[in-house]
């Protein structure tokens, strides 16, 4: 079923014309504040599309969290270290897809930091688990 013409939108943005914003100032994340995270937002606040280029400074720790929609990440530069001892490393060319509501992390960026694409099918938000959920949380599996 096609959409009426009035509902069809096209968005254009040029990365070099966008400013780096601290995560807390980036549309869509509800003011979440994680030092060392900066984003370029390609959409319009409260409208989308929810497409970002994200930069993590070296050693940036991302706590366990979930988003309000499906998430697609693709690492362009640097690496992410997963697990309590950073035992799993993912670098350029790594793609991650998460279904809405999946808690994942914590992870941190490697010695060079990281640069990646983040695409969401809805305004992403950034929701950390409460203590009750944390006690019962399942560990995501990677296929």
Buried (B, 14 or more C-beta within 10 A) or exposed (E): EEEEEEEEEEEEEEEEEBEEBEBBBBBBBEEBEBEBBBBBBBBEEEEBBBBBBBBBBEEBBBEBBBBBBBBBBBBBEBBBBBEEEEEEEBBEEBEBEBEEEBBBBEBBBBEEBBBBBBBBBBBBBBBEBEEEEEEEEEEEEEE
